[in-house]
Amino acid sequence: MAKTLLWLGLALTGIGLLLVIGLIPVGRAVGAYVTLPVGVVLLGMSLIWSMLSGQEEETPAQQPSSTGQTRRPDETSVGGGCGCGCQH
């Protein structure tokens, strides 16, 4: 999906730039000028999609620690409380 958004965004951005520069005459079809912003939005969506698909599905509390054990959320740290040293 990210590749589809990327290519569609690049195509619309390129066409939009050609319209804005004036290489493609628009005439009375001024609605064609929407291609540039739509292309930029699709490029941004493709970047966000690829960043989100690269993340792991596990939350940090569920990931195994370096010793191979998982840490339960109800465990307290050595300093007590939330682990920031405030001892609450």
PyMOL commands that set and color helices and strands:
alter all, ss='L'
color gray80, all
select helices_A, chain A and resi 2-21+30-53
alter helices_A, ss='H'
color red, helices_A
deselect
rebuild
show_as cartoon
